[in-house]
């Protein structure tokens, strides 16, 4: 099992490794501590599955750098700039998220990438002309952060005392969403929200550029762990009804919500569900009421424990 622990460690050892915070640094000891919570007979299987997941899905810092280099080059060519620096001189990278969110982290990484690859100081971005506005982020999950940030930004004023929305409508500026991962179904919900709440033609005012699509619509092959419907208190069912009503109100696309479902054939899912049941009382109710579990026992517990 030590070989598996070492293999998992080698895959994710760069996770927040550049932060001066021992509580988030990945170590072999932390992985060992995490796996020890499971039944001994399940540990090797879980580590093997985690290794497979990380090999396919974990995005390293070098992966993120590759993404930035590739997509900056793509945008330069797409908008017909002669060089990357020419594109950057007319581009502003939006910084709309809180300091502890992923956008500021990615912008710092972008600063490194631009200096290392193009000898370009990021402070010079947009100094010739503010034509392109890039919203950079790592993953679109629910899409709420994107929607809230952009809904506020379009109402703001530029240097000419014009709203960004009016400048987008006039074709004077461009808006680009730049993501590493995008949950496709949730992105489509945001498309509708933009169209419904900002402008009917908002889809014509921006370009989505992404690296990896995550198909999470109905009929996709994702394996999702969901709570059981058995012995749930009325509070949980009332919550489900409120969510269904809210989705029906906010989204033109009818989305079938199945809060309670679990395939007994998914061994990893079954192990984790059993662990949940043995570790927490009424976890579904406590989770739905908004409490934050620092010692969550799902996949990535050793990141935050």
MIDOSE-1310 file (N, C-alpha, C; in nm, 2 decimals, decimal comma, always signed):
residues 305
xxxx	+0,08/-0,12/+0,00/+0,00/+0,00/+0,00/+0,09/+0,13/+0,00; +0,21/+0,12/+0,05/+0,30/+0,23/+0,05/+0,33/+0,28/-0,09; +0,34/+0,18/-0,18/+0,36/+0,22/-0,32/+0,25/+0,30/-0,38; +0,12/+0,27/-0,34/+0,00/+0,34/-0,39/+0,00/+0,48/-0,33
xxxx	+0,03/+0,49/-0,20/+0,03/+0,62/-0,13/+0,14/+0,71/-0,20; +0,25/+0,65/-0,23/+0,36/+0,73/-0,29/+0,31/+0,77/-0,43; +0,24/+0,68/-0,50/+0,20/+0,72/-0,64/+0,10/+0,83/-0,64; +0,00/+0,83/-0,54/-0,09/+0,94/-0,52/-0,02/+1,07/-0,49
xxxx	+0,07/+1,06/-0,40/+0,15/+1,17/-0,35/+0,22/+1,24/-0,47; +0,29/+1,16/-0,55/+0,36/+1,21/-0,67/+0,27/+1,28/-0,77; +0,14/+1,24/-0,78/+0,05/+1,30/-0,87/+0,00/+1,44/-0,82; -0,02/+1,45/-0,69/-0,08/+1,57/-0,64/+0,01/+1,65/-0,54
xxxx	+0,14/+1,63/-0,54/+0,23/+1,69/-0,44/+0,24/+1,84/-0,47; +0,21/+1,89/-0,58/+0,22/+2,03/-0,61/+0,09/+2,11/-0,57; -0,01/+2,04/-0,51/-0,13/+2,11/-0,47/-0,10/+2,21/-0,36; -0,11/+2,34/-0,40/-0,09/+2,46/-0,31/+0,05/+2,45/-0,24
xxxx	+0,14/+2,39/-0,31/+0,28/+2,37/-0,25/+0,35/+2,50/-0,24; +0,31/+2,60/-0,31/+0,39/+2,73/-0,31/+0,33/+2,82/-0,20; +0,23/+2,77/-0,12/+0,17/+2,85/-0,02/+0,24/+2,82/+0,12; +0,26/+2,92/+0,19/+0,33/+2,90/+0,32/+0,22/+2,87/+0,43
xxxx	+0,16/+2,75/+0,41/+0,05/+2,71/+0,50/+0,06/+2,56/+0,51; +0,11/+2,51/+0,62/+0,13/+2,36/+0,64/-0,01/+2,29/+0,65; -0,12/+2,36/+0,67/-0,25/+2,29/+0,68/-0,30/+2,25/+0,54; -0,24/+2,30/+0,43/-0,29/+2,26/+0,30/-0,19/+2,18/+0,22
xxxx	-0,07/+2,16/+0,27/+0,03/+2,09/+0,20/+0,01/+1,94/+0,20; +0,02/+1,88/+0,08/+0,00/+1,74/+0,07/+0,13/+1,66/+0,12; +0,11/+1,57/+0,20/+0,23/+1,48/+0,24/+0,18/+1,34/+0,24; +0,28/+1,25/+0,23/+0,25/+1,10/+0,24/+0,18/+1,07/+0,37
xxxx	+0,22/+1,13/+0,48/+0,16/+1,11/+0,61/+0,01/+1,14/+0,61; -0,02/+1,25/+0,55/-0,16/+1,29/+0,54/-0,25/+1,20/+0,46; -0,19/+1,15/+0,35/-0,26/+1,05/+0,27/-0,28/+0,93/+0,35; -0,18/+0,88/+0,42/-0,19/+0,76/+0,51/-0,30/+0,78/+0,61
xxxx	-0,30/+0,90/+0,68/-0,40/+0,93/+0,78/-0,54/+0,92/+0,72; -0,55/+0,98/+0,60/-0,68/+0,98/+0,53/-0,73/+0,84/+0,50; -0,65/+0,75/+0,45/-0,69/+0,62/+0,41/-0,71/+0,53/+0,53; -0,65/+0,56/+0,64/-0,67/+0,48/+0,76/-0,81/+0,48/+0,82
xxxx	-0,89/+0,58/+0,78/-1,02/+0,59/+0,83/-1,11/+0,48/+0,77; -1,07/+0,42/+0,66/-1,15/+0,32/+0,60/-1,12/+0,18/+0,65; -1,21/+0,08/+0,63/-1,18/-0,06/+0,66/-1,06/-0,11/+0,59; -0,98/-0,18/+0,66/-0,85/-0,22/+0,60/-0,86/-0,29/+0,47
xxxx	-0,97/-0,37/+0,45/-0,99/-0,45/+0,32/-1,02/-0,36/+0,21; -1,07/-0,23/+0,24/-1,11/-0,14/+0,13/-1,00/-0,04/+0,09; -0,89/-0,03/+0,17/-0,80/+0,08/+0,15/-0,72/+0,07/+0,02; -0,67/-0,05/-0,02/-0,60/-0,06/-0,14/-0,68/-0,03/-0,26
xxxx	-0,81/-0,08/-0,26/-0,90/-0,05/-0,37/-0,93/+0,10/-0,38; -0,95/+0,17/-0,27/-0,98/+0,31/-0,27/-0,86/+0,39/-0,32; -0,74/+0,36/-0,28/-0,62/+0,43/-0,33/-0,60/+0,40/-0,47; -0,62/+0,28/-0,52/-0,61/+0,25/-0,66/-0,71/+0,34/-0,75
xxxx	-0,83/+0,35/-0,70/-0,93/+0,44/-0,77/-0,89/+0,58/-0,76; -0,84/+0,63/-0,65/-0,79/+0,77/-0,64/-0,68/+0,79/-0,73; -0,59/+0,70/-0,74/-0,48/+0,72/-0,84/-0,53/+0,73/-0,98; -0,62/+0,64/-1,02/-0,68/+0,65/-1,15/-0,75/+0,78/-1,18
xxxx	-0,83/+0,83/-1,08/-0,90/+0,96/-1,09/-0,80/+1,07/-1,11; -0,69/+1,08/-1,02/-0,60/+1,19/-1,03/-0,52/+1,18/-1,16; -0,49/+1,06/-1,21/-0,41/+1,05/-1,34/-0,49/+1,11/-1,45; -0,62/+1,10/-1,44/-0,71/+1,15/-1,55/-0,76/+1,29/-1,53
xxxx	-0,77/+1,34/-1,40/-0,85/+1,46/-1,38/-0,77/+1,57/-1,30; -0,66/+1,53/-1,24/-0,59/+1,63/-1,16/-0,51/+1,73/-1,25; -0,53/+1,86/-1,23/-0,46/+1,96/-1,31/-0,35/+2,01/-1,23; -0,23/+1,99/-1,27/-0,11/+2,03/-1,20/-0,08/+2,18/-1,24
xxxx	+0,01/+2,24/-1,17/+0,05/+2,38/-1,20/+0,11/+2,39/-1,34; +0,18/+2,29/-1,38/+0,24/+2,29/-1,52/+0,13/+2,27/-1,62; +0,03/+2,19/-1,59/-0,09/+2,18/-1,68/-0,15/+2,32/-1,69; -0,17/+2,39/-1,58/-0,23/+2,52/-1,59/-0,15/+2,62/-1,67
xxxx	-0,02/+2,61/-1,66/+0,07/+2,69/-1,74/+0,06/+2,66/-1,89; +0,05/+2,53/-1,92/+0,03/+2,49/-2,06/-0,10/+2,55/-2,12; -0,21/+2,54/-2,03/-0,34/+2,59/-2,07/-0,33/+2,74/-2,11; -0,26/+2,82/-2,02/-0,25/+2,96/-2,04/-0,17/+3,00/-2,17
xxxx	-0,06/+2,93/-2,19/+0,02/+2,95/-2,31/-0,06/+2,92/-2,43; -0,12/+2,80/-2,43/-0,20/+2,76/-2,55/-0,31/+2,86/-2,58; -0,39/+2,90/-2,48/-0,51/+2,98/-2,51/-0,47/+3,13/-2,53; -0,37/+3,18/-2,47/-0,32/+3,31/-2,51/-0,28/+3,32/-2,66
xxxx	-0,21/+3,21/-2,70/-0,17/+3,20/-2,84/-0,29/+3,19/-2,93; -0,38/+3,11/-2,89/-0,51/+3,09/-2,97/-0,58/+3,23/-2,99; -0,60/+3,30/-2,88/-0,67/+3,43/-2,89/-0,59/+3,53/-2,97; -0,46/+3,53/-2,97/-0,38/+3,62/-3,05/-0,41/+3,59/-3,20
xxxx	-0,41/+3,46/-3,23/-0,44/+3,42/-3,37/-0,58/+3,44/-3,41; -0,67/+3,41/-3,32/-0,82/+3,42/-3,35/-0,85/+3,57/-3,39; -0,80/+3,66/-3,31/-0,83/+3,80/-3,33/-0,73/+3,87/-3,42; -0,65/+3,79/-3,49/-0,56/+3,84/-3,60/-0,46/+3,94/-3,55
xxxx	-0,40/+3,92/-3,43/-0,29/+4,01/-3,39/-0,16/+3,95/-3,44; -0,07/+4,03/-3,48/+0,06/+3,98/-3,54/+0,14/+3,90/-3,44; +0,14/+3,94/-3,31/+0,22/+3,88/-3,21/+0,13/+3,87/-3,08; +0,18/+3,78/-2,99/+0,11/+3,78/-2,85/+0,12/+3,91/-2,78
xxxx	+0,24/+3,98/-2,77/+0,25/+4,11/-2,71/+0,15/+4,21/-2,77; +0,13/+4,20/-2,90/+0,03/+4,30/-2,96/-0,11/+4,27/-2,90; -0,14/+4,14/-2,89/-0,27/+4,11/-2,83/-0,28/+4,16/-2,69; -0,18/+4,14/-2,61/-0,18/+4,17/-2,47/-0,18/+4,32/-2,45
xxxx	-0,12/+4,40/-2,53/-0,13/+4,55/-2,52/-0,27/+4,60/-2,53; -0,36/+4,52/-2,59/-0,50/+4,57/-2,61/-0,59/+4,48/-2,52; -0,54/+4,41/-2,42/-0,62/+4,32/-2,34/-0,61/+4,35/-2,20; -0,73/+4,35/-2,13/-0,74/+4,36/-1,99/-0,79/+4,23/-1,93
xxxx	-0,72/+4,18/-1,83/-0,76/+4,06/-1,76/-0,84/+4,10/-1,63; -0,96/+4,07/-1,63/-1,05/+4,11/-1,52/-1,01/+4,04/-1,39; -1,02/+4,12/-1,28/-0,99/+4,07/-1,15/-1,11/+4,10/-1,06; -1,21/+4,02/-1,07/-1,34/+4,05/-1,01/-1,37/+3,96/-0,88
xxxx	-1,29/+3,86/-0,86/-1,32/+3,77/-0,75/-1,24/+3,81/-0,62; -1,29/+3,76/-0,51/-1,22/+3,78/-0,38/-1,08/+3,73/-0,38; -1,00/+3,78/-0,29/-0,86/+3,75/-0,29/-0,83/+3,60/-0,27; -0,92/+3,53/-0,20/-0,89/+3,39/-0,17/-0,96/+3,30/-0,28
xxxx	-1,01/+3,35/-0,38/-1,07/+3,27/-0,49/-0,96/+3,23/-0,59; -1,00/+3,15/-0,69/-0,91/+3,10/-0,79/-0,86/+3,20/-0,89; -0,94/+3,30/-0,92/-0,91/+3,40/-1,03/-0,78/+3,47/-0,99; -0,76/+3,53/-0,88/-0,64/+3,60/-0,84/-0,52/+3,50/-0,85
xxxx	-0,54/+3,38/-0,81/-0,43/+3,28/-0,82/-0,39/+3,26/-0,96; -0,48/+3,24/-1,05/-0,45/+3,22/-1,19/-0,39/+3,34/-1,25; -0,43/+3,46/-1,21/-0,37/+3,58/-1,27/-0,22/+3,59/-1,23; -0,19/+3,55/-1,10/-0,05/+3,55/-1,06/+0,03/+3,45/-1,15
xxxx	-0,03/+3,33/-1,18/+0,04/+3,24/-1,26/+0,05/+3,29/-1,40; -0,05/+3,36/-1,45/-0,04/+3,42/-1,58/+0,07/+3,52/-1,59; +0,09/+3,59/-1,49/+0,20/+3,69/-1,48/+0,33/+3,62/-1,50; +0,35/+3,50/-1,43/+0,47/+3,42/-1,45/+0,49/+3,38/-1,60
xxxx	+0,38/+3,33/-1,65/+0,38/+3,27/-1,79/+0,42/+3,38/-1,89; +0,36/+3,49/-1,88/+0,39/+3,60/-1,97/+0,53/+3,65/-1,97; +0,59/+3,65/-1,85/+0,73/+3,69/-1,83/+0,82/+3,59/-1,88; +0,79/+3,46/-1,85/+0,88/+3,35/-1,88/+0,88/+3,33/-2,04
xxxx	+0,77/+3,34/-2,10/+0,75/+3,30/-2,24/+0,76/+3,41/-2,34; +0,72/+3,53/-2,29/+0,72/+3,65/-2,39/+0,80/+3,77/-2,34; +0,86/+3,76/-2,22/+0,93/+3,87/-2,16/+0,84/+3,99/-2,15; +0,72/+3,96/-2,12/+0,61/+4,07/-2,12/+0,57/+4,09/-1,98
xxxx	+0,57/+4,22/-1,93/+0,53/+4,25/-1,80/+0,38/+4,27/-1,80; +0,31/+4,20/-1,72/+0,16/+4,20/-1,72/+0,10/+4,34/-1,69; +0,18/+4,42/-1,62/+0,13/+4,55/-1,59/+0,11/+4,64/-1,72; +0,16/+4,59/-1,83/+0,15/+4,66/-1,96/+0,03/+4,61/-2,04
xxxx	-0,04/+4,52/-1,98/-0,17/+4,47/-2,05/-0,27/+4,58/-2,06; -0,32/+4,60/-2,18/-0,43/+4,70/-2,20/-0,38/+4,84/-2,20; -0,25/+4,87/-2,21/-0,20/+5,00/-2,21/-0,21/+5,07/-2,34; -0,21/+5,00/-2,45/-0,23/+5,06/-2,58/-0,38/+5,09/-2,61
xxxx	-0,46/+4,99/-2,58/-0,60/+5,00/-2,60/-0,68/+4,90/-2,52; -0,79/+4,93/-2,46/-0,87/+4,84/-2,38/-0,98/+4,78/-2,48; -0,94/+4,69/-2,56/-1,03/+4,63/-2,65/-1,08/+4,49/-2,61; -1,00/+4,41/-2,55/-1,04/+4,28/-2,51/-1,04/+4,27/-2,35
xxxx	-1,15/+4,21/-2,30/-1,16/+4,19/-2,16/-1,18/+4,04/-2,13; -1,08/+3,99/-2,06/-1,08/+3,84/-2,04/-1,11/+3,81/-1,89; -1,21/+3,72/-1,88/-1,25/+3,67/-1,75/-1,19/+3,53/-1,74; -1,09/+3,52/-1,66/-1,01/+3,39/-1,64/-1,05/+3,32/-1,51
xxxx	-1,07/+3,19/-1,52/-1,10/+3,11/-1,40/-1,07/+2,97/-1,43; -1,06/+2,89/-1,32/-1,02/+2,75/-1,34/-1,14/+2,66/-1,38; -1,25/+2,67/-1,31/-1,36/+2,57/-1,34/-1,50/+2,64/-1,33; -1,58/+2,62/-1,42/-1,72/+2,66/-1,41/-1,80/+2,54/-1,36
xxxx	-1,84/+2,55/-1,23/-1,92/+2,45/-1,16/-2,06/+2,48/-1,17; -2,12/+2,56/-1,08/-2,25/+2,60/-1,09/-2,26/+2,72/-1,19; -2,15/+2,79/-1,20/-2,16/+2,91/-1,29/-2,20/+3,04/-1,22; -2,24/+3,03/-1,09/-2,29/+3,14/-1,01/-2,19/+3,26/-1,00
xxxx	-2,06/+3,22/-0,97/-1,96/+3,32/-0,96/-1,94/+3,40/-1,09; -1,94/+3,33/-1,20/-1,93/+3,40/-1,33/-2,05/+3,49/-1,35; -2,17/+3,44/-1,33/-2,29/+3,52/-1,35/-2,29/+3,64/-1,26; -2,26/+3,63/-1,13/-2,27/+3,74/-1,04/-2,16/+3,84/-1,08
xxxx	-2,04/+3,80/-1,11/-1,93/+3,89/-1,14/-1,96/+3,97/-1,27; -2,00/+3,90/-1,37/-2,03/+3,96/-1,50/-2,15/+4,05/-1,50; -2,26/+4,01/-1,42/-2,38/+4,09/-1,41/-2,34/+4,23/-1,35; -2,25/+4,23/-1,25/-2,21/+4,35/-1,19/-2,12/+4,43/-1,28
xxxx	-2,02/+4,36/-1,35/-1,92/+4,43/-1,43/-1,99/+4,50/-1,55; -2,09/+4,44/-1,62/-2,15/+4,51/-1,73/-2,22/+4,64/-1,70; -2,25/+4,65/-1,57/-2,32/+4,78/-1,53/-2,22/+4,89/-1,50; -2,09/+4,85/-1,49/-1,99/+4,95/-1,45/-1,95/+5,04/-1,57
xxxx	-1,87/+5,14/-1,54/-1,84/+5,24/-1,64/-1,69/+5,22/-1,68; -1,66/+5,25/-1,81/-1,52/+5,24/-1,85/-1,46/+5,38/-1,85; -1,34/+5,40/-1,91/-1,28/+5,53/-1,90/-1,35/+5,64/-1,98; -1,44/+5,60/-2,07/-1,52/+5,70/-2,15/-1,65/+5,72/-2,08
xxxx	-1,67/+5,67/-1,96/-1,80/+5,69/-1,89/-1,91/+5,63/-1,96; -1,88/+5,51/-2,03/-1,99/+5,43/-2,09/-1,99/+5,30/-2,02; -2,11/+5,24/-2,01/-2,12/+5,11/-1,94/-2,06/+5,01/-2,03; -2,00/+4,91/-1,97/-1,94/+4,80/-2,05/-2,04/+4,73/-2,14
xxxx	-2,17/+4,72/-2,09/-2,27/+4,66/-2,17/-2,30/+4,74/-2,30; -2,30/+4,87/-2,28/-2,33/+4,95/-2,40/-2,21/+4,94/-2,50; -2,09/+4,93/-2,45/-1,97/+4,91/-2,54/-1,97/+4,78/-2,60; -2,02/+4,67/-2,53/-2,03/+4,54/-2,60/-2,13/+4,55/-2,71
xxxx	-2,25/+4,61/-2,68/-2,35/+4,62/-2,78/-2,30/+4,69/-2,91; -2,22/+4,80/-2,88/-2,17/+4,88/-3,00/-2,06/+4,81/-3,07; -2,01/+4,70/-3,01/-1,89/+4,63/-3,08/-1,76/+4,69/-3,05; -1,75/+4,78/-2,96/-1,63/+4,85/-2,93/-1,53/+4,77/-2,85
xxxx	-1,58/+4,68/-2,77/-1,50/+4,59/-2,69/-1,54/+4,45/-2,71; -1,45/+4,36/-2,66/-1,48/+4,21/-2,67/-1,48/+4,16/-2,52; -1,56/+4,06/-2,49/-1,56/+3,99/-2,37/-1,53/+3,84/-2,39; -1,43/+3,79/-2,32/-1,39/+3,65/-2,34/-1,39/+3,58/-2,21
xxxx	-1,45/+3,47/-2,20/-1,45/+3,38/-2,08/-1,35/+3,27/-2,11; -1,25/+3,26/-2,02/-1,14/+3,16/-2,04/-1,13/+3,07/-1,92; -1,16/+2,94/-1,95/-1,18/+2,84/-1,84/-1,09/+2,72/-1,88; -1,04/+2,65/-1,77/-0,98/+2,52/-1,78/-1,08/+2,41/-1,80
xxxx	-1,18/+2,41/-1,71/-1,29/+2,31/-1,71/-1,42/+2,38/-1,71; -1,51/+2,32/-1,78/-1,65/+2,38/-1,79/-1,75/+2,26/-1,78; -1,84/+2,27/-1,67/-1,95/+2,18/-1,67/-2,06/+2,23/-1,77; -2,08/+2,15/-1,87/-2,15/+2,20/-1,98/-2,30/+2,23/-1,95
xxxx	-2,37/+2,15/-1,87/-2,51/+2,17/-1,84/-2,52/+2,30/-1,76; -2,43/+2,32/-1,67/-2,44/+2,44/-1,58/-2,41/+2,57/-1,66; -2,32/+2,55/-1,76/-2,28/+2,67/-1,84/-2,41/+2,71/-1,93; -2,48/+2,61/-1,98/-2,60/+2,64/-2,06/-2,70/+2,71/-1,97
xxxx	-2,71/+2,68/-1,84/-2,80/+2,75/-1,76/-2,76/+2,90/-1,75; -2,63/+2,92/-1,74/-2,58/+3,06/-1,73/-2,61/+3,14/-1,86; -2,60/+3,07/-1,97/-2,63/+3,13/-2,10/-2,77/+3,18/-2,10; -2,86/+3,10/-2,05/-3,00/+3,14/-2,04/-3,02/+3,26/-1,95
xxxx	-2,95/+3,25/-1,83/-2,96/+3,36/-1,73/-2,91/+3,49/-1,79; -2,79/+3,49/-1,86/-2,74/+3,61/-1,92/-2,85/+3,67/-2,02; -2,90/+3,58/-2,10/-3,00/+3,62/-2,20/-3,12/+3,68/-2,14; -3,17/+3,62/-2,03/-3,29/+3,65/-1,97/-3,28/+3,78/-1,88
xxxx	-3,16/+3,79/-1,81/-3,15/+3,90/-1,71/-3,06/+4,02/-1,75; -2,98/+4,00/-1,85/-2,89/+4,11/-1,89/-2,93/+4,16/-2,03; -2,93/+4,07/-2,13/-2,96/+4,11/-2,26/-3,00/+3,99/-2,35; -3,11/+4,01/-2,42/-3,15/+3,89/-2,51/-3,04/+3,85/-2,60
xxxx	-2,96/+3,94/-2,64/-2,85/+3,91/-2,74/-2,71/+3,90/-2,67; -2,71/+3,87/-2,54/-2,58/+3,87/-2,47/-2,49/+3,76/-2,53; -2,54/+3,65/-2,58/-2,46/+3,55/-2,64/-2,38/+3,60/-2,75; -2,41/+3,71/-2,81/-2,33/+3,77/-2,92/-2,22/+3,86/-2,87
xxxx	-2,22/+3,88/-2,74/-2,13/+3,98/-2,69/-2,00/+3,92/-2,63; -1,99/+3,79/-2,62/-1,88/+3,72/-2,55/-1,84/+3,60/-2,63; -1,72/+3,55/-2,60/-1,67/+3,43/-2,66/-1,63/+3,34/-2,54; -1,67/+3,21/-2,54/-1,63/+3,12/-2,44/-1,51/+3,03/-2,49
xxxx	-1,40/+3,04/-2,42/-1,28/+2,96/-2,46/-1,25/+2,87/-2,35; -1,25/+2,74/-2,37/-1,23/+2,64/-2,27/-1,13/+2,53/-2,31; -1,08/+2,47/-2,21/-0,98/+2,36/-2,24/-1,04/+2,22/-2,24; -1,12/+2,20/-2,13/-1,18/+2,06/-2,12/-1,33/+2,08/-2,08
xxxx	-1,42/+2,01/-2,16/-1,56/+2,00/-2,13/-1,59/+1,89/-2,04; -1,67/+1,92/-1,94/-1,72/+1,81/-1,85/-1,87/+1,79/-1,88; -1,90/+1,68/-1,94/-2,04/+1,65/-1,98/-2,12/+1,61/-1,86; -2,20/+1,69/-1,80/-2,27/+1,65/-1,68/-2,42/+1,67/-1,70
xxxx	-2,47/+1,66/-1,82/-2,61/+1,66/-1,84/-2,68/+1,53/-1,82; -2,81/+1,52/-1,83/-2,88/+1,39/-1,82/-2,83/+1,30/-1,92; -2,81/+1,17/-1,88/-2,76/+1,07/-1,98/-2,61/+1,07/-1,99; -2,54/+1,15/-1,92/-2,39/+1,15/-1,92/-2,34/+1,03/-1,84
xxxx	-2,21/+1,00/-1,85/-2,15/+0,88/-1,79/-2,09/+0,91/-1,65; -2,12/+1,03/-1,60/-2,07/+1,06/-1,47/-2,13/+0,97/-1,36; -2,05/+0,93/-1,27/-2,09/+0,85/-1,15/-2,10/+0,95/-1,03; -2,22/+0,97/-0,99/-2,25/+1,07/-0,88/-2,30/+1,00/-0,76
xxxx	-2,25/+1,03/-0,65/-2,30/+0,98/-0,52/-2,41/+1,07/-0,47; -2,52/+1,01/-0,45/-2,64/+1,09/-0,40/-2,69/+1,02/-0,27; -2,76/+1,09/-0,18/-2,81/+1,03/-0,06/-2,93/+0,94/-0,09; -2,95/+0,85/+0,00/-3,06/+0,75/-0,01/-3,19/+0,82/+0,03
xxxx	-3,30/+0,77/-0,03/-3,43/+0,83/+0,00/-3,49/+0,76/+0,12; -3,43/+0,66/+0,17/-3,48/+0,58/+0,28/-3,46/+0,65/+0,41; -3,57/+0,66/+0,49/-3,57/+0,72/+0,63/-3,53/+0,87/+0,63; -3,55/+0,94/+0,52/-3,52/+1,08/+0,52/-3,62/+1,16/+0,60
xxxx	-3,59/+1,26/+0,68/-3,68/+1,34/+0,75/-3,76/+1,43/+0,65; -3,87/+1,48/+0,70/-3,95/+1,57/+0,61/-3,88/+1,69/+0,57; -3,79/+1,74/+0,65/-3,71/+1,86/+0,62/-3,63/+1,84/+0,49; -3,58/+1,72/+0,47/-3,50/+1,70/+0,34/-3,59/+1,70/+0,22
xxxx	-3,71/+1,64/+0,23/-3,80/+1,64/+0,12/-3,85/+1,78/+0,09; -3,88/+1,85/+0,19/-3,92/+1,99/+0,17/-3,81/+2,07/+0,10; -3,69/+2,05/+0,14/-3,57/+2,11/+0,07/-3,57/+2,07/-0,08; -3,59/+1,95/-0,11/-3,59/+1,90/-0,25/-3,70/+1,97/-0,33
xxxx	-3,82/+1,99/-0,27/-3,93/+2,05/-0,34/-3,90/+2,20/-0,36; -3,83/+2,27/-0,27/-3,79/+2,41/-0,29/-3,69/+2,42/-0,40; -3,60/+2,33/-0,41/-3,50/+2,33/-0,52/-3,56/+2,31/-0,65; -3,65/+2,21/-0,66/-3,72/+2,18/-0,79/-3,80/+2,31/-0,83
xxxx	-3,87/+2,37/-0,74/-3,95/+2,49/-0,77/-3,86/+2,60/-0,82; -3,74/+2,62/-0,75/-3,65/+2,73/-0,79/-3,59/+2,71/-0,93; -3,56/+2,58/-0,96/-3,50/+2,55/-1,09/-3,61/+2,57/-1,20; -3,73/+2,53/-1,17/-3,84/+2,55/-1,27/-3,86/+2,70/-1,29
xxxx	-3,84/+2,78/-1,19/-3,86/+2,92/-1,21/-3,75/+2,99/-1,28; -3,63/+2,95/-1,26/-3,51/+3,02/-1,31/-3,46/+2,97/-1,44; -3,51/+2,85/-1,49/-3,45/+2,79/-1,61/-3,56/+2,75/-1,71; -3,54/+2,80/-1,83/-3,64/+2,76/-1,93/-3,62/+2,61/-1,97
xxxx	-3,50/+2,56/-1,95/-3,47/+2,42/-1,99/-3,52/+2,33/-1,87; -3,61/+2,25/-1,89/-3,66/+2,16/-1,79/-3,56/+2,06/-1,74; -3,52/+2,07/-1,62/-3,41/+1,98/-1,57/-3,48/+1,88/-1,47; -3,46/+1,76/-1,50/-3,52/+1,66/-1,40/-3,42/+1,65/-1,29
xxxx	-3,48/+1,67/-1,17/-3,39/+1,66/-1,05/-3,42/+1,53/-0,97; -3,32/+1,45/-0,95/-3,33/+1,33/-0,87/-3,23/+1,34/-0,76; -3,28/+1,39/-0,65/-3,19/+1,41/-0,53/-3,15/+1,28/-0,47; -3,23/+1,18/-0,48/-3,20/+1,05/-0,42/-3,18/+0,95/-0,52
xxxx	-3,06/+0,90/-0,53/-3,03/+0,79/-0,63/-2,89/+0,74/-0,59; -2,88/+0,61/-0,60/-2,74/+0,55/-0,58/-2,74/+0,42/-0,64; -2,64/+0,39/-0,72/-2,62/+0,26/-0,78/-2,55/+0,17/-0,69; -2,61/+0,06/-0,64/-2,54/-0,03/-0,55/-2,42/-0,10/-0,62
xxxx	-2,41/-0,09/-0,75/-2,30/-0,16/-0,82/-2,17/-0,09/-0,82; -2,18/+0,04/-0,78/-2,05/+0,12/-0,78/-1,98/+0,10/-0,65; -1,88/+0,02/-0,65/-1,81/-0,02/-0,52/-1,76/+0,10/-0,45; -1,69/+0,19/-0,52/-1,63/+0,30/-0,45/-1,74/+0,39/-0,39
xxxx	-1,85/+0,41/-0,46/-1,96/+0,49/-0,41/-2,02/+0,42/-0,29; -2,04/+0,29/-0,29/-2,09/+0,22/-0,17/-2,01/+0,23/-0,05; -1,87/+0,22/-0,07/-1,78/+0,23/+0,04/-1,79/+0,37/+0,11; -1,79/+0,47/+0,02/-1,80/+0,61/+0,08/-1,93/+0,64/+0,14
xxxx	-2,04/+0,59/+0,08/-2,17/+0,60/+0,15/-2,18/+0,54/+0,28; -2,12/+0,42/+0,29/-2,12/+0,34/+0,42/-2,05/+0,42/+0,52; -1,93/+0,48/+0,48/-1,85/+0,56/+0,57/-1,93/+0,68/+0,62; -2,00/+0,75/+0,53/-2,09/+0,86/+0,56/-2,19/+0,82/+0,67
xxxx	-2,26/+0,71/+0,64/-2,36/+0,67/+0,73/-2,31/+0,64/+0,87; -2,19/+0,58/+0,88/-2,13/+0,54/+1,01/-2,07/+0,66/+1,08; -2,04/+0,77/+1,01/-1,96/+0,88/+1,07/-2,05/+0,99/+1,12; -2,16/+1,01/+1,05/-2,24/+1,13/+1,08/-2,39/+1,09/+1,10
xxxx	-2,45/+1,16/+1,19/-2,60/+1,14/+1,21/-2,67/+1,25/+1,13; -2,76/+1,21/+1,05/-2,84/+1,31/+0,97/-2,75/+1,40/+0,89; -2,65/+1,34/+0,82/-2,56/+1,43/+0,75/-2,62/+1,50/+0,64; -2,72/+1,44/+0,57/-2,79/+1,51/+0,46/-2,86/+1,64/+0,51
xxxx	-2,93/+1,63/+0,63/-3,00/+1,74/+0,68/-2,90/+1,85/+0,72; -2,79/+1,81/+0,78/-2,69/+1,91/+0,83/-2,62/+1,97/+0,71; -2,60/+1,89/+0,60/-2,53/+1,95/+0,48/-2,63/+2,05/+0,42; -2,76/+2,01/+0,40/-2,85/+2,09/+0,33/-2,88/+2,22/+0,41
xxxx	-2,86/+2,22/+0,54/-2,88/+2,34/+0,62/-2,77/+2,44/+0,61; -2,66/+2,40/+0,54/-2,55/+2,49/+0,51/-2,43/+2,48/+0,60; -2,42/+2,38/+0,69/-2,31/+2,37/+0,77/-2,19/+2,32/+0,70; -2,07/+2,37/+0,73/-1,94/+2,34/+0,66/-1,87/+2,23/+0,75
xxxx	-1,84/+2,12/+0,68/-1,78/+2,01/+0,75/-1,63/+2,01/+0,72; -1,55/+2,06/+0,81/-1,40/+2,06/+0,79/-1,35/+1,92/+0,77; -1,40/+1,83/+0,85/-1,35/+1,69/+0,84/-1,43/+1,60/+0,75; -1,48/+1,66/+0,64/-1,55/+1,59/+0,54/-1,47/+1,47/+0,50
xxxx	-1,54/+1,35/+0,48/-1,47/+1,23/+0,44/-1,48/+1,20/+0,30; -1,52/+1,29/+0,21/-1,53/+1,26/+0,07/-1,39/+1,26/+0,02; -1,38/+1,24/-0,12/-1,25/+1,21/-0,18/-1,13/+1,30/-0,13; -1,15/+1,43/-0,12/-1,03/+1,51/-0,11/-1,01/+1,56/+0,04
xxxx	-1,05/+1,48/+0,13/-1,04/+1,52/+0,27/-0,90/+1,56/+0,31; -0,80/+1,49/+0,26/-0,67/+1,52/+0,31/-0,62/+1,66/+0,25; -0,69/+1,72/+0,17/-0,66/+1,86/+0,13/-0,68/+1,96/+0,24; -0,79/+1,93/+0,32/-0,83/+2,04/+0,41/-0,83/+1,99/+0,56
x	-0,81/+1,87/+0,58/-0,82/+1,81/+0,72/-0,71/+1,87/+0,81
